[in-house]
Amino acid sequence: MKRWLRFTAAVLAAAFLFALTGCGSSTNSASFTWFVDSIPANLDPQVASGASDVIACENLYGTLVRKDPDGALVPGLCEEWTVSPDGLTYTFTLKDGLRYAAAKGAATEYDITAEDFVFAFRRIFRADTASPYAVEFSAIQNSAAVLAGLADESSLGVSANGALSLVFRLSERDDNFLAKLAMPGAAPCDEAFFESTRGTYGLTDKTTLSSGSFYLYNWTANGLFLRRTVESPLVGSLRLVQDTSGSGKSAAQLIADDKCSAALDESGEATSLQTVSYSDTTWALLFNAAEGSVFQNQHLRQALTGIARENADVPSSGLYTAAKGLVPEGLTVDGLDYRETAGDPLPAIPEPKALYLAARQGMATSDFSGVTLLLPKNAGLSELADQINSAWQKECSLFFSVEEVEQDEFDARIAAGKYTIALAPIRAEGGSVYQMLQQFTTAGGSLTGYADTVYADRLALSAQQTGKARCALLAQCEQQLLESCTVVPLMAQQKRLLLANDVRDLVFDPFFPVLDLTWAKMS
């Protein structure tokens, strides 16, 4: 389960929940424009996985509960809910009189009922649906058996008690289950309408029904446009379009020119716009410890690590902050702040020079021939690489050449293990702590030649746990990896969202992704 963020004016709130709103307005309401890499192509909420598709579905479809701008779970399509003392049964009472809307906001005869949620979840666990949400809702009773075709879908732990009462039964506790019900995959789906679309559900404007705050107004090759009937100051329309200006303008300039309402930025340039930073990338030294490498020697790696950490200054560009571990701050695991839960995993390395001298026993100078420090061109880190190299020369009489190569070549050499030392970005794709750590297993690519069965088994076990138990296993993996000193975190690379100064109350998450305008308004 990915985290939710809330943006306020230049303040990063606890739990990383952010609020924002669009700029630009019409007679009755504000309009929000967001640039996407590709125009949404699939509006089936149980299937959509592309970033632009997911963002469209979040606004087009309602869910039982929803995150408000403060990060609190509040009723969406439900009036209320209860949870049994053992945490295994969730009962929801739906709002009465809810109805789907067709394109252009046209009225329909399709009521939103509890059976629509039952059908939606059965679709999730149909193998031919290939829903990305099956893993998120794996705690639902009999879900694994239904997905594997070993049990009838009627045995799935989702049932309706009349038109307005919905019950979920879990086989095991999932403390983040309620928050997962805010995902677009948990949106209702009317079975009769779904069957009438004959395999085109969510693929055209005529085979799409809205159950959320917005309805589908127009869907063309130029963009997807959603509207709702509101009075100002609520944002009344959402435009998901591509940037076709070809101007190469910065994110800040695009917002200033009213081309878009908010934008992601990695430039670090000074701006008067509201700015909130986040990170999914840690720059680290990598020592290739593959068989035959001089850096198979762990004491040698530890010594060079200690010296590098003592002498590496974080660049002053504003894009970087000192690393507090391999996993950057702000990422969550099952709704828990990972960095806060895991603590400080950086190993203490006292007297690294003495450790180096001990490690050099029996080693010849020729053992270090051909060692280079590899980094990508135009990363702006040449000065940092020189600092580290100079410190190794001063403390150990070792001097390695610095080799800067184009990004494509750098990526290929790192992936192939064709380097000795590298200064490289380690990314948590999709904000996943597990994925970030998996890169250092044989199955995940063995990024530094590191291979440890205890590490791999513990990481695999973490995928079978939830909550604090999963966090604890991941933290043990991170600590074990860093103590090996094949990877040495130096700094987290900051990214940021820029938004106009008069905006508020839009829930945003760069990792899921989430761009929910349910509450969005202009000042």
Secondary structure, DSSP 8 states (H G I E B T S, - for coil): ----B-EETTEE-GGG-B------B-SSSEEEEEE-SS------TTT--SHHHHHHHHHHS--SEEE-TTS-EEESSEEEEEE-TTS-EEEEEE-TT-EEE-GGG-EEEEE--HHHHHHHHHHHT-GGG--TTTTTTTTBTTHHHHHTTSS-GGGSSEEESSSSEEEEEBSS--TTHHHHTTSGGGS---HHHHHHTTT-TTTSGGG--B-SS-EEEEEETTEEEEE----TTBEEEEEEE---------HHHHHHTTS-SEEEE-S----SSEEEEEEEEEEEEEE---TT-GGG-HHHHHHHHHHHHHH----TTSSEEE-SSSS-TT-EETTEEHHHHH---------HHHHHHHHTTT--GGGGTT-EEEEETTSS-HHHHHHHHHHHHHHHS---EEEEE-HHHHHHHHHHT--SEEEEEEE-GGG-HHHHHHTTSTTTT-TTS---HHHHHHHHHHTT--HHHHHHHHHHHHHHHHHHTSEEEEEEEEEEEEE-TTEE--EEETTTTEEE-SS-EE-
